[in-house]
């Protein structure tokens, strides 16, 4: 297996990446940070390159074959042959890198229920997506990921 080396984005790159993901114009971000628009564009490009490498590294170490990847959203979709499931890889400023395996779960009896719910709330907020109501975490996360894939035009 080929070794993949990467760096995490700096705090400034992450801030710019997140603001651009929310579709805030580079000129506004430049004014907020008192920097040039060129610096904002360069920081966004570097952040996306680094995030792409993180997503690819995560896929590689978990033996996930990538089908779609969006460094702009810190999101990748693939397939895990070991789990025989669709797999989602997420890069989040708050949560770091997360791997979600699509599965049918018994959320009500799961010891990880509160952890999953916190992650779902965080991802929905970071992506500016509504959090599905009255659904178990396994279904809610699918709804969030489907909505993001629609936004990215990976599905209709």
FIFIVEX-525124 format. One record per atom (N, C-alpha, C): x, y, z; chain; residue in one letter; residue number from 1; atom name. Coordinates in nm, 3 decimals, padded with zeros to 5 digits, always signed. Layout:
<pts>
[[X, Y, Z], "A", "A", NUM, "CA"] ...
</pts>
This chain:
<pts>
[[+00.085, -00.118, +00.000], "A", "X", 1, "N"] [[+00.000, +00.000, +00.000], "A", "X", 1, "CA"] [[+00.090, +00.124, +00.000], "A", "X", 1, "C"] [[+00.058, +00.216, -00.087], "A", "X", 2, "N"] [[+00.135, +00.340, -00.098], "A", "X", 2, "CA"] [[+00.105, +00.429, +00.022], "A", "X", 2, "C"] [[+00.210, +00.482, +00.081], "A", "X", 3, "N"] [[+00.194, +00.573, +00.195], "A", "X", 3, "CA"] [[+00.146, +00.709, +00.144], "A", "X", 3, "C"] [[+00.052, +00.766, +00.215], "A", "X", 4, "N"] [[-00.002, +00.897, +00.177], "A", "X", 4, "CA"] [[+00.027, +00.994, +00.291], "A", "X", 4, "C"] [[+00.100, +01.098, +00.261], "A", "X", 5, "N"] [[+00.134, +01.197, +00.363], "A", "X", 5, "CA"] [[+00.045, +01.319, +00.343], "A", "X", 5, "C"] [[+00.004, +01.377, +00.455], "A", "X", 6, "N"] [[-00.081, +01.495, +00.446], "A", "X", 6, "CA"] [[-00.060, +01.584, +00.566], "A", "X", 6, "C"] [[-00.105, +01.707, +00.550], "A", "X", 7, "N"] [[-00.109, +01.804, +00.659], "A", "X", 7, "CA"] [[-00.253, +01.847, +00.676], "A", "X", 7, "C"] [[-00.289, +01.878, +00.801], "A", "X", 8, "N"] [[-00.421, +01.934, +00.825], "A", "X", 8, "CA"] [[-00.419, +02.081, +00.787], "A", "X", 8, "C"] [[-00.534, +02.137, +00.748], "A", "X", 9, "N"] [[-00.538, +02.281, +00.722], "A", "X", 9, "CA"] [[-00.507, +02.360, +00.849], "A", "X", 9, "C"] [[-00.447, +02.477, +00.830], "A", "X", 10, "N"] [[-00.424, +02.566, +00.944], "A", "X", 10, "CA"] [[-00.559, +02.620, +00.991], "A", "X", 10, "C"] [[-00.560, +02.684, +01.107], "A", "X", 11, "N"] [[-00.684, +02.742, +01.159], "A", "X", 11, "CA"] [[-00.741, +02.846, +01.062], "A", "X", 11, "C"] [[-00.653, +02.930, +01.006], "A", "X", 12, "N"] [[-00.701, +03.031, +00.911], "A", "X", 12, "CA"] [[-00.757, +02.965, +00.785], "A", "X", 12, "C"] [[-00.689, +02.862, +00.734], "A", "X", 13, "N"] [[-00.738, +02.791, +00.616], "A", "X", 13, "CA"] [[-00.873, +02.726, +00.645], "A", "X", 13, "C"] [[-00.886, +02.666, +00.763], "A", "X", 14, "N"] [[-01.014, +02.604, +00.800], "A", "X", 14, "CA"] [[-01.126, +02.708, +00.809], "A", "X", 14, "C"] [[-01.094, +02.823, +00.868], "A", "X", 15, "N"] [[-01.194, +02.930, +00.880], "A", "X", 15, "CA"] [[-01.240, +02.974, +00.742], "A", "X", 15, "C"] [[-01.146, +02.998, +00.652], "A", "X", 16, "N"] [[-01.178, +03.042, +00.515], "A", "X", 16, "CA"] [[-01.255, +02.932, +00.442], "A", "X", 16, "C"] [[-01.210, +02.807, +00.457], "A", "X", 17, "N"] [[-01.278, +02.694, +00.392], "A", "X", 17, "CA"] [[-01.424, +02.685, +00.437], "A", "X", 17, "C"] [[-01.446, +02.699, +00.567], "A", "X", 18, "N"] [[-01.583, +02.689, +00.618], "A", "X", 18, "CA"] [[-01.669, +02.806, +00.569], "A", "X", 18, "C"] [[-01.615, +02.925, +00.568], "A", "X", 19, "N"] [[-01.691, +03.043, +00.523], "A", "X", 19, "CA"] [[-01.724, +03.032, +00.374], "A", "X", 19, "C"] [[-01.627, +02.984, +00.294], "A", "X", 20, "N"] [[-01.652, +02.967, +00.151], "A", "X", 20, "CA"] [[-01.756, +02.859, +00.126], "A", "X", 20, "C"] [[-01.753, +02.754, +00.209], "A", "X", 21, "N"] [[-01.852, +02.647, +00.197], "A", "X", 21, "CA"] [[-01.992, +02.701, +00.222], "A", "X", 21, "C"] [[-02.004, +02.802, +00.305], "A", "X", 22, "N"] [[-02.132, +02.868, +00.331], "A", "X", 22, "CA"] [[-02.163, +02.973, +00.224], "A", "X", 22, "C"] [[-02.080, +02.976, +00.120], "A", "X", 23, "N"] [[-02.096, +03.063, +00.003], "A", "X", 23, "CA"] [[-02.081, +03.211, +00.035], "A", "X", 23, "C"] [[-01.998, +03.240, +00.133], "A", "X", 24, "N"] [[-01.965, +03.379, +00.164], "A", "X", 24, "CA"] [[-01.857, +03.422, +00.065], "A", "X", 24, "C"] [[-01.875, +03.531, -00.004], "A", "X", 25, "N"] [[-01.779, +03.573, -00.107], "A", "X", 25, "CA"] [[-01.638, +03.598, -00.050], "A", "X", 25, "C"] [[-01.535, +03.569, -00.131], "A", "X", 26, "N"] [[-01.398, +03.593, -00.086], "A", "X", 26, "CA"] [[-01.372, +03.737, -00.043], "A", "X", 26, "C"] [[-01.436, +03.832, -00.109], "A", "X", 27, "N"] [[-01.414, +03.973, -00.073], "A", "X", 27, "CA"] [[-01.463, +04.002, +00.069], "A", "X", 27, "C"] [[-01.573, +03.941, +00.110], "A", "X", 28, "N"] [[-01.626, +03.960, +00.246], "A", "X", 28, "CA"] [[-01.532, +03.897, +00.348], "A", "X", 28, "C"] [[-01.485, +03.776, +00.317], "A", "X", 29, "N"] [[-01.392, +03.708, +00.408], "A", "X", 29, "CA"] [[-01.262, +03.787, +00.419], "A", "X", 29, "C"] [[-01.214, +03.840, +00.307], "A", "X", 30, "N"] [[-01.091, +03.919, +00.308], "A", "X", 30, "CA"] [[-01.106, +04.041, +00.398], "A", "X", 30, "C"] [[-01.221, +04.108, +00.390], "A", "X", 31, "N"] [[-01.245, +04.224, +00.477], "A", "X", 31, "CA"] [[-01.251, +04.181, +00.624], "A", "X", 31, "C"] [[-01.318, +04.070, +00.652], "A", "X", 32, "N"] [[-01.329, +04.021, +00.790], "A", "X", 32, "CA"] [[-01.192, +03.993, +00.852], "A", "X", 32, "C"] [[-01.102, +03.937, +00.770], "A", "X", 33, "N"] [[-00.970, +03.898, +00.819], "A", "X", 33, "CA"] [[-00.863, +04.005, +00.795], "A", "X", 33, "C"] [[-00.900, +04.111, +00.723], "A", "X", 34, "N"] [[-00.806, +04.216, +00.687], "A", "X", 34, "CA"] [[-00.688, +04.159, +00.609], "A", "X", 34, "C"] [[-00.722, +04.079, +00.507], "A", "X", 35, "N"] [[-00.623, +04.020, +00.417], "A", "X", 35, "CA"] [[-00.670, +04.041, +00.274], "A", "X", 35, "C"] [[-00.587, +04.004, +00.177], "A", "X", 36, "N"] [[-00.623, +04.021, +00.036], "A", "X", 36, "CA"] [[-00.716, +03.908, -00.009], "A", "X", 36, "C"] [[-00.793, +03.935, -00.115], "A", "X", 37, "N"] [[-00.877, +03.830, -00.173], "A", "X", 37, "CA"] [[-00.790, +03.717, -00.227], "A", "X", 37, "C"] [[-00.672, +03.751, -00.278], "A", "X", 38, "N"] [[-00.581, +03.648, -00.329], "A", "X", 38, "CA"] [[-00.541, +03.552, -00.218], "A", "X", 38, "C"] [[-00.516, +03.604, -00.099], "A", "X", 39, "N"] [[-00.481, +03.517, +00.013], "A", "X", 39, "CA"] [[-00.598, +03.426, +00.049], "A", "X", 39, "C"] [[-00.719, +03.479, +00.044], "A", "X", 40, "N"] [[-00.838, +03.398, +00.073], "A", "X", 40, "CA"] [[-00.850, +03.285, -00.028], "A", "X", 40, "C"] [[-00.833, +03.315, -00.155], "A", "X", 41, "N"] [[-00.843, +03.213, -00.259], "A", "X", 41, "CA"] [[-00.734, +03.108, -00.244], "A", "X", 41, "C"] [[-00.613, +03.152, -00.216], "A", "X", 42, "N"] [[-00.502, +03.058, -00.198], "A", "X", 42, "CA"] [[-00.525, +02.969, -00.075], "A", "X", 42, "C"] [[-00.569, +03.028, +00.034], "A", "X", 43, "N"] [[-00.595, +02.952, +00.156], "A", "X", 43, "CA"] [[-00.706, +02.849, +00.133], "A", "X", 43, "C"] [[-00.809, +02.887, +00.060], "A", "X", 44, "N"] [[-00.917, +02.793, +00.030], "A", "X", 44, "CA"] [[-00.865, +02.678, -00.054], "A", "X", 44, "C"] [[-00.785, +02.708, -00.156], "A", "X", 45, "N"] [[-00.730, +02.604, -00.243], "A", "X", 45, "CA"] [[-00.643, +02.507, -00.164], "A", "X", 45, "C"] [[-00.556, +02.561, -00.078], "A", "X", 46, "N"] [[-00.469, +02.475, +00.004], "A", "X", 46, "CA"] [[-00.552, +02.391, +00.100], "A", "X", 46, "C"] [[-00.651, +02.451, +00.163], "A", "X", 47, "N"] [[-00.737, +02.376, +00.257], "A", "X", 47, "CA"] [[-00.807, +02.262, +00.184], "A", "X", 47, "C"] [[-00.861, +02.288, +00.065], "A", "X", 48, "N"] [[-00.930, +02.183, -00.009], "A", "X", 48, "CA"] [[-00.834, +02.072, -00.052], "A", "X", 48, "C"] [[-00.712, +02.108, -00.090], "A", "X", 49, "N"] [[-00.612, +02.006, -00.126], "A", "X", 49, "CA"] [[-00.581, +01.918, -00.005], "A", "X", 49, "C"] [[-00.564, +01.981, +00.110], "A", "X", 50, "N"] [[-00.533, +01.906, +00.232], "A", "X", 50, "CA"] [[-00.650, +01.819, +00.276], "A", "X", 50, "C"] [[-00.770, +01.871, +00.267], "A", "X", 51, "N"] [[-00.888, +01.795, +00.306], "A", "X", 51, "CA"] [[-00.909, +01.678, +00.212], "A", "X", 51, "C"] [[-00.885, +01.698, +00.084], "A", "X", 52, "N"] [[-00.896, +01.586, -00.012], "A", "X", 52, "CA"] [[-00.798, +01.474, +00.026], "A", "X", 52, "C"] [[-00.676, +01.509, +00.060], "A", "X", 53, "N"] [[-00.578, +01.408, +00.100], "A", "X", 53, "CA"] [[-00.621, +01.336, +00.228], "A", "X", 53, "C"] [[-00.680, +01.409, +00.322], "A", "X", 54, "N"] [[-00.729, +01.348, +00.446], "A", "X", 54, "CA"] [[-00.840, +01.247, +00.414], "A", "X", 54, "C"] [[-00.933, +01.287, +00.329], "A", "X", 55, "N"] [[-01.043, +01.197, +00.291], "A", "X", 55, "CA"] [[-00.989, +01.072, +00.221], "A", "X", 55, "C"] [[-00.895, +01.092, +00.129], "A", "X", 56, "N"] [[-00.837, +00.978, +00.057], "A", "X", 56, "CA"] [[-00.758, +00.887, +00.150], "A", "X", 56, "C"] [[-00.685, +00.946, +00.242], "A", "X", 57, "N"] [[-00.608, +00.867, +00.339], "A", "X", 57, "CA"] [[-00.703, +00.786, +00.427], "A", "X", 57, "C"] [[-00.808, +00.849, +00.473], "A", "X", 58, "N"] [[-00.907, +00.779, +00.557], "A", "X", 58, "CA"] [[-00.969, +00.664, +00.480], "A", "X", 58, "C"] [[-01.002, +00.687, +00.354], "A", "X", 59, "N"] [[-01.058, +00.580, +00.271], "A", "X", 59, "CA"] [[-00.958, +00.466, +00.256], "A", "X", 59, "C"] [[-00.834, +00.501, +00.229], "A", "X", 60, "N"] [[-00.730, +00.400, +00.210], "A", "X", 60, "CA"] [[-00.709, +00.316, +00.336], "A", "X", 60, "C"] [[-00.699, +00.380, +00.450], "A", "X", 61, "N"] [[-00.672, +00.305, +00.574], "A", "X", 61, "CA"] [[-00.791, +00.219, +00.616], "A", "X", 61, "C"] [[-00.910, +00.254, +00.569], "A", "X", 62, "N"] [[-01.030, +00.176, +00.601], "A", "X", 62, "CA"] [[-01.073, +00.085, +00.485], "A", "X", 62, "C"] [[-00.990, +00.079, +00.382], "A", "X", 63, "N"] [[-01.016, -00.001, +00.262], "A", "X", 63, "CA"] [[-01.154, +00.029, +00.201], "A", "X", 63, "C"] [[-01.177, +00.157, +00.181], "A", "X", 64, "N"] [[-01.302, +00.205, +00.123], "A", "X", 64, "CA"] [[-01.271, +00.253, -00.018], "A", "X", 64, "C"] [[-01.348, +00.205, -00.115], "A", "X", 65, "N"] [[-01.331, +00.254, -00.251], "A", "X", 65, "CA"] [[-01.421, +00.377, -00.269], "A", "X", 65, "C"] [[-01.361, +00.487, -00.307], "A", "X", 66, "N"] [[-01.431, +00.614, -00.320], "A", "X", 66, "CA"] [[-01.508, +00.618, -00.452], "A", "X", 66, "C"] [[-01.635, +00.661, -00.443], "A", "X", 67, "N"] [[-01.719, +00.680, -00.561], "A", "X", 67, "CA"] [[-01.734, +00.828, -00.595], "A", "X", 67, "C"] [[-01.745, +00.912, -00.492], "A", "X", 68, "N"] [[-01.756, +01.057, -00.509], "A", "X", 68, "CA"] [[-01.679, +01.124, -00.397], "A", "X", 68, "C"] [[-01.619, +01.240, -00.430], "A", "X", 69, "N"] [[-01.546, +01.315, -00.327], "A", "X", 69, "CA"] [[-01.565, +01.465, -00.350], "A", "X", 69, "C"] [[-01.586, +01.538, -00.241], "A", "X", 70, "N"] [[-01.599, +01.683, -00.247], "A", "X", 70, "CA"] [[-01.512, +01.745, -00.138], "A", "X", 70, "C"] [[-01.390, +01.788, -00.172], "A", "X", 71, "N"] [[-01.307, +01.856, -00.072], "A", "X", 71, "CA"] [[-01.372, +01.985, -00.023], "A", "X", 71, "C"] [[-01.454, +02.048, -00.106], "A", "X", 72, "N"] [[-01.519, +02.174, -00.064], "A", "X", 72, "CA"] [[-01.611, +02.150, +00.055], "A", "X", 72, "C"] [[-01.678, +02.035, +00.058], "A", "X", 73, "N"] [[-01.767, +02.003, +00.170], "A", "X", 73, "CA"] [[-01.702, +01.907, +00.269], "A", "X", 73, "C"] [[-01.582, +01.859, +00.240], "A", "X", 74, "N"] [[-01.519, +01.764, +00.330], "A", "X", 74, "CA"] [[-01.599, +01.636, +00.337], "A", "X", 74, "C"] [[-01.638, +01.584, +00.222], "A", "X", 75, "N"] [[-01.732, +01.473, +00.217], "A", "X", 75, "CA"] [[-01.696, +01.378, +00.105], "A", "X", 75, "C"] [[-01.702, +01.249, +00.135], "A", "X", 76, "N"] [[-01.678, +01.147, +00.033], "A", "X", 76, "CA"] [[-01.774, +01.032, +00.056], "A", "X", 76, "C"] [[-01.811, +00.968, -00.053], "A", "X", 77, "N"] [[-01.898, +00.851, -00.049], "A", "X", 77, "CA"] [[-01.825, +00.737, -00.116], "A", "X", 77, "C"] [[-01.831, +00.621, -00.054], "A", "X", 78, "N"] [[-01.765, +00.506, -00.112], "A", "X", 78, "CA"] [[-01.833, +00.378, -00.072], "A", "X", 78, "C"] [[-01.761, +00.269, -00.094], "A", "X", 79, "N"] [[-01.813, +00.137, -00.060], "A", "X", 79, "CA"] [[-01.707, +00.063, +00.020], "A", "X", 79, "C"] [[-01.752, -00.002, +00.127], "A", "X", 80, "N"] [[-01.665, -00.084, +00.209], "A", "X", 80, "CA"] [[-01.692, -00.231, +00.179], "A", "X", 80, "C"] [[-01.602, -00.297, +00.107], "A", "X", 81, "N"] [[-01.623, -00.439, +00.079], "A", "X", 81, "CA"] [[-01.627, -00.523, +00.208], "A", "X", 81, "C"] [[-01.549, -00.486, +00.307], "A", "X", 82, "N"] [[-01.545, -00.563, +00.432], "A", "X", 82, "CA"] [[-01.680, -00.560, +00.503], "A", "X", 82, "C"] [[-01.747, -00.445, +00.500], "A", "X", 83, "N"] [[-01.878, -00.432, +00.565], "A", "X", 83, "CA"] [[-01.994, -00.447, +00.467], "A", "X", 83, "C"] [[-01.958, -00.460, +00.340], "A", "X", 84, "N"] [[-02.059, -00.470, +00.233], "A", "X", 84, "CA"] [[-02.162, -00.357, +00.245], "A", "X", 84, "C"] [[-02.110, -00.235, +00.261], "A", "X", 85, "N"] [[-02.202, -00.123, +00.280], "A", "X", 85, "CA"] [[-02.151, +00.005, +00.216], "A", "X", 85, "C"] [[-02.247, +00.092, +00.187], "A", "X", 86, "N"] [[-02.214, +00.227, +00.146], "A", "X", 86, "CA"] [[-02.148, +00.294, +00.266], "A", "X", 86, "C"] [[-02.048, +00.375, +00.240], "A", "X", 87, "N"] [[-01.971, +00.437, +00.347], "A", "X", 87, "CA"] [[-01.954, +00.585, +00.319], "A", "X", 87, "C"] [[-01.966, +00.664, +00.424], "A", "X", 88, "N"] [[-01.951, +00.809, +00.413], "A", "X", 88, "CA"] [[-01.831, +00.852, +00.497], "A", "X", 88, "C"] [[-01.747, +00.937, +00.439], "A", "X", 89, "N"] [[-01.633, +00.992, +00.511], "A", "X", 89, "CA"] [[-01.654, +01.143, +00.518], "A", "X", 89, "C"] [[-01.639, +01.196, +00.639], "A", "X", 90, "N"] [[-01.667, +01.337, +00.662], "A", "X", 90, "CA"] [[-01.547, +01.402, +00.730], "A", "X", 90, "C"] [[-01.510, +01.521, +00.682], "A", "X", 91, "N"] [[-01.411, +01.604, +00.751], "A", "X", 91, "CA"] [[-01.487, +01.724, +00.807], "A", "X", 91, "C"] [[-01.480, +01.740, +00.938], "A", "X", 92, "N"] [[-01.552, +01.846, +01.007], "A", "X", 92, "CA"] [[-01.455, +01.926, +01.094], "A", "X", 92, "C"] [[-01.475, +02.057, +01.097], "A", "X", 93, "N"] [[-01.392, +02.141, +01.184], "A", "X", 93, "CA"] [[-01.409, +02.102, +01.330], "A", "X", 93, "C"] [[-01.529, +02.070, +01.368], "A", "X", 94, "N"] [[-01.561, +02.038, +01.507], "A", "X", 94, "CA"] [[-01.530, +01.894, +01.543], "A", "X", 94, "C"] [[-01.559, +01.803, +01.452], "A", "X", 95, "N"] [[-01.553, +01.660, +01.482], "A", "X", 95, "CA"] [[-01.429, +01.589, +01.431], "A", "X", 95, "C"] [[-01.353, +01.654, +01.346], "A", "X", 96, "N"] [[-01.240, +01.586, +01.283], "A", "X", 96, "CA"] [[-01.291, +01.497, +01.171], "A", "X", 96, "C"] [[-01.225, +01.386, +01.150], "A", "X", 97, "N"] [[-01.264, +01.293, +01.044], "A", "X", 97, "CA"] [[-01.352, +01.183, +01.101], "A", "X", 97, "C"] [[-01.463, +01.160, +01.035], "A", "X", 98, "N"] [[-01.559, +01.059, +01.077], "A", "X", 98, "CA"] [[-01.586, +00.963, +00.962], "A", "X", 98, "C"] [[-01.602, +00.836, +00.994], "A", "X", 99, "N"] [[-01.642, +00.736, +00.895], "A", "X", 99, "CA"] [[-01.776, +00.679, +00.940], "A", "X", 99, "C"] [[-01.874, +00.683, +00.851], "A", "X", 100, "N"] [[-02.007, +00.628, +00.879], "A", "X", 100, "CA"] [[-02.034, +00.513, +00.783], "A", "X", 100, "C"] [[-02.070, +00.398, +00.837], "A", "X", 101, "N"] [[-02.109, +00.284, +00.756], "A", "X", 101, "CA"] [[-02.261, +00.277, +00.754], "A", "X", 101, "C"] [[-02.319, +00.273, +00.634], "A", "X", 102, "N"] [[-02.464, +00.264, +00.622], "A", "X", 102, "CA"] [[-02.509, +00.129, +00.678], "A", "X", 102, "C"] [[-02.606, +00.136, +00.769], "A", "X", 103, "N"] [[-02.653, +00.012, +00.831], "A", "X", 103, "CA"] [[-02.791, +00.033, +00.893], "A", "X", 103, "C"] [[-02.857, -00.077, +00.919], "A", "X", 104, "N"] [[-02.982, -00.073, +00.992], "A", "X", 104, "CA"] [[-02.946, -00.089, +01.139], "A", "X", 104, "C"] [[-02.978, +00.012, +01.218], "A", "X", 105, "N"] [[-02.940, +00.006, +01.359], "A", "X", 105, "CA"] [[-03.060, +00.005, +01.451], "A", "X", 105, "C"] [[-03.033, -00.032, +01.573], "A", "X", 106, "N"] [[-03.133, -00.026, +01.679], "A", "X", 106, "CA"] [[-03.091, +00.088, +01.771], "A", "X", 106, "C"] [[-03.116, +00.211, +01.725], "A", "X", 107, "N"] [[-03.066, +00.330, +01.794], "A", "X", 107, "CA"] [[-03.116, +00.340, +01.938], "A", "X", 107, "C"] [[-03.239, +00.302, +01.962], "A", "X", 108, "N"] [[-03.295, +00.316, +02.096], "A", "X", 108, "CA"] [[-03.220, +00.233, +02.199], "A", "X", 108, "C"] [[-03.162, +00.123, +02.158], "A", "X", 109, "N"] [[-03.090, +00.034, +02.251], "A", "X", 109, "CA"] [[-02.939, +00.040, +02.233], "A", "X", 109, "C"] [[-02.891, +00.142, +02.165], "A", "X", 110, "N"] [[-02.747, +00.151, +02.136], "A", "X", 110, "CA"] [[-02.678, +00.241, +02.238], "A", "X", 110, "C"] [[-02.564, +00.198, +02.286], "A", "X", 111, "N"] [[-02.487, +00.278, +02.382], "A", "X", 111, "CA"] [[-02.427, +00.404, +02.319], "A", "X", 111, "C"] [[-02.421, +00.409, +02.188], "A", "X", 112, "N"] [[-02.363, +00.524, +02.117], "A", "X", 112, "CA"] [[-02.468, +00.626, +02.071], "A", "X", 112, "C"] [[-02.592, +00.608, +02.110], "A", "X", 113, "N"] [[-02.702, +00.693, +02.062], "A", "X", 113, "CA"] [[-02.674, +00.842, +02.082], "A", "X", 113, "C"] [[-02.633, +00.882, +02.201], "A", "X", 114, "N"] [[-02.611, +01.025, +02.227], "A", "X", 114, "CA"] [[-02.492, +01.079, +02.146], "A", "X", 114, "C"] [[-02.391, +00.997, +02.126], "A", "X", 115, "N"] [[-02.275, +01.038, +02.045], "A", "X", 115, "CA"] [[-02.320, +01.061, +01.902], "A", "X", 115, "C"] [[-02.395, +00.968, +01.847], "A", "X", 116, "N"] [[-02.444, +00.981, +01.709], "A", "X", 116, "CA"] [[-02.532, +01.105, +01.692], "A", "X", 116, "C"] [[-02.619, +01.128, +01.789], "A", "X", 117, "N"] [[-02.707, +01.244, +01.780], "A", "X", 117, "CA"] [[-02.629, +01.375, +01.784], "A", "X", 117, "C"] [[-02.526, +01.381, +01.865], "A", "X", 118, "N"] [[-02.442, +01.502, +01.872], "A", "X", 118, "CA"] [[-02.372, +01.523, +01.738], "A", "X", 118, "C"] [[-02.320, +01.416, +01.680], "A", "X", 119, "N"] [[-02.252, +01.426, +01.551], "A", "X", 119, "CA"] [[-02.350, +01.472, +01.444], "A", "X", 119, "C"] [[-02.470, +01.417, +01.444], "A", "X", 120, "N"] [[-02.570, +01.456, +01.345], "A", "X", 120, "CA"] [[-02.605, +01.604, +01.356], "A", "X", 120, "C"] [[-02.626, +01.652, +01.479], "A", "X", 121, "N"] [[-02.657, +01.794, +01.499], "A", "X", 121, "CA"] [[-02.542, +01.882, +01.448], "A", "X", 121, "C"] [[-02.421, +01.841, +01.477], "A", "X", 122, "N"] [[-02.303, +01.919, +01.436], "A", "X", 122, "CA"] [[-02.291, +01.924, +01.284], "A", "X", 122, "C"] [[-02.304, +01.808, +01.218], "A", "X", 123, "N"] [[-02.292, +01.805, +01.072], "A", "X", 123, "CA"] [[-02.402, +01.887, +01.006], "A", "X", 123, "C"] [[-02.524, +01.871, +01.052], "A", "X", 124, "N"] [[-02.635, +01.948, +00.993], "A", "X", 124, "CA"] [[-02.610, +02.097, +01.008], "A", "X", 124, "C"] [[-02.562, +02.140, +01.123], "A", "X", 125, "N"] [[-02.534, +02.283, +01.145], "A", "X", 125, "CA"] [[-02.419, +02.330, +01.056], "A", "X", 125, "C"] [[-02.311, +02.253, +01.049], "A", "X", 126, "N"] [[-02.196, +02.293, +00.967], "A", "X", 126, "CA"] [[-02.232, +02.302, +00.819], "A", "X", 126, "C"] [[-02.318, +02.214, +00.772], "A", "X", 127, "N"] [[-02.355, +02.213, +00.631], "A", "X", 127, "CA"] [[-02.476, +02.299, +00.602], "A", "X", 127, "C"] [[-02.537, +02.358, +00.704], "A", "X", 128, "N"] [[-02.655, +02.440, +00.684], "A", "X", 128, "CA"] [[-02.773, +02.358, +00.633], "A", "X", 128, "C"] [[-02.788, +02.237, +00.684], "A", "X", 129, "N"] [[-02.897, +02.148, +00.643], "A", "X", 129, "CA"] [[-02.994, +02.128, +00.759], "A", "X", 129, "C"] [[-03.122, +02.110, +00.727], "A", "X", 130, "N"] [[-03.217, +02.084, +00.835], "A", "X", 130, "CA"] [[-03.192, +01.945, +00.894], "A", "X", 130, "C"] [[-03.210, +01.934, +01.023], "A", "X", 131, "N"] [[-03.196, +01.806, +01.091], "A", "X", 131, "CA"] [[-03.330, +01.733, +01.086], "A", "X", 131, "C"] [[-03.332, +01.614, +01.025], "A", "X", 132, "N"] [[-03.459, +01.540, +01.020], "A", "X", 132, "CA"] [[-03.514, +01.514, +01.160], "A", "X", 132, "C"] [[-03.644, +01.532, +01.175], "A", "X", 133, "N"] [[-03.710, +01.515, +01.305], "A", "X", 133, "CA"] [[-03.767, +01.375, +01.320], "A", "X", 133, "C"] [[-03.770, +01.328, +01.443], "A", "X", 134, "N"] [[-03.835, +01.202, +01.480], "A", "X", 134, "CA"] [[-03.786, +01.080, +01.402], "A", "X", 134, "C"] [[-03.657, +01.080, +01.370], "A", "X", 135, "N"] [[-03.598, +00.965, +01.303], "A", "X", 135, "CA"] [[-03.484, +00.910, +01.388], "A", "X", 135, "C"] [[-03.464, +00.778, +01.388], "A", "X", 136, "N"] [[-03.345, +00.724, +01.455], "A", "X", 136, "CA"] [[-03.219, +00.775, +01.383], "A", "X", 136, "C"] [[-03.109, +00.778, +01.453], "A", "X", 137, "N"] [[-02.984, +00.833, +01.398], "A", "X", 137, "CA"] [[-02.944, +00.768, +01.266], "A", "X", 137, "C"] [[-02.962, +00.636, +01.254], "A", "X", 138, "N"] [[-02.922, +00.569, +01.130], "A", "X", 138, "CA"] [[-03.002, +00.620, +01.010], "A", "X", 138, "C"] [[-03.128, +00.655, +01.031], "A", "X", 139, "N"] [[-03.211, +00.710, +00.923], "A", "X", 139, "CA"] [[-03.184, +00.858, +00.903], "A", "X", 139, "C"] [[-03.167, +00.931, +01.012], "A", "X", 140, "N"] [[-03.142, +01.075, +01.003], "A", "X", 140, "CA"] [[-03.012, +01.105, +00.929], "A", "X", 140, "C"] [[-02.908, +01.027, +00.958], "A", "X", 141, "N"] [[-02.781, +01.051, +00.890], "A", "X", 141, "CA"] [[-02.793, +01.024, +00.741], "A", "X", 141, "C"] [[-02.869, +00.922, +00.705], "A", "X", 142, "N"] [[-02.891, +00.894, +00.562], "A", "X", 142, "CA"] [[-02.960, +01.012, +00.496], "A", "X", 142, "C"] [[-03.060, +01.070, +00.563], "A", "X", 143, "N"] [[-03.132, +01.185, +00.508], "A", "X", 143, "CA"] [[-03.038, +01.305, +00.490], "A", "X", 143, "C"] [[-02.953, +01.329, +00.588], "A", "X", 144, "N"] [[-02.858, +01.440, +00.580], "A", "X", 144, "CA"] [[-02.762, +01.417, +00.463], "A", "X", 144, "C"] [[-02.707, +01.296, +00.453], "A", "X", 145, "N"] [[-02.612, +01.267, +00.345], "A", "X", 145, "CA"] [[-02.679, +01.272, +00.208], "A", "X", 145, "C"] [[-02.804, +01.225, +00.199], "A", "X", 146, "N"] [[-02.877, +01.233, +00.071], "A", "X", 146, "CA"] [[-02.898, +01.379, +00.032], "A", "X", 146, "C"] [[-02.935, +01.462, +00.127], "A", "X", 147, "N"] [[-02.955, +01.605, +00.098], "A", "X", 147, "CA"] [[-02.824, +01.670, +00.052], "A", "X", 147, "C"] [[-02.713, +01.636, +00.116], "A", "X", 148, "N"] [[-02.584, +01.691, +00.074], "A", "X", 148, "CA"] [[-02.548, +01.640, -00.066], "A", "X", 148, "C"] [[-02.573, +01.513, -00.095], "A", "X", 149, "N"] [[-02.544, +01.460, -00.228], "A", "X", 149, "CA"] [[-02.630, +01.528, -00.334], "A", "X", 149, "C"] [[-02.753, +01.564, -00.299], "A", "X", 150, "N"] [[-02.837, +01.642, -00.393], "A", "X", 150, "CA"] [[-02.775, +01.779, -00.417], "A", "X", 150, "C"] [[-02.732, +01.843, -00.309], "A", "X", 151, "N"] [[-02.669, +01.975, -00.320], "A", "X", 151, "CA"] [[-02.546, +01.968, -00.411], "A", "X", 151, "C"] [[-02.473, +01.858, -00.400], "A", "X", 152, "N"] [[-02.352, +01.840, -00.482], "A", "X", 152, "CA"] [[-02.384, +01.789, -00.623], "A", "X", 152, "C"] [[-02.512, +01.761, -00.647], "A", "X", 153, "N"] [[-02.560, +01.710, -00.776], "A", "X", 153, "CA"] [[-02.504, +01.570, -00.809], "A", "X", 153, "C"] [[-02.478, +01.491, -00.704], "A", "X", 154, "N"] [[-02.436, +01.352, -00.723], "A", "X", 154, "CA"] [[-02.557, +01.264, -00.745], "A", "X", 154, "C"] [[-02.673, +01.308, -00.696], "A", "X", 155, "N"] [[-02.799, +01.238, -00.717], "A", "X", 155, "CA"] [[-02.904, +01.345, -00.744], "A", "X", 155, "C"] [[-03.019, +01.302, -00.795], "A", "X", 156, "N"] [[-03.126, +01.398, -00.823], "A", "X", 156, "CA"] [[-03.245, +01.373, -00.734], "A", "X", 156, "C"] 
</pts>
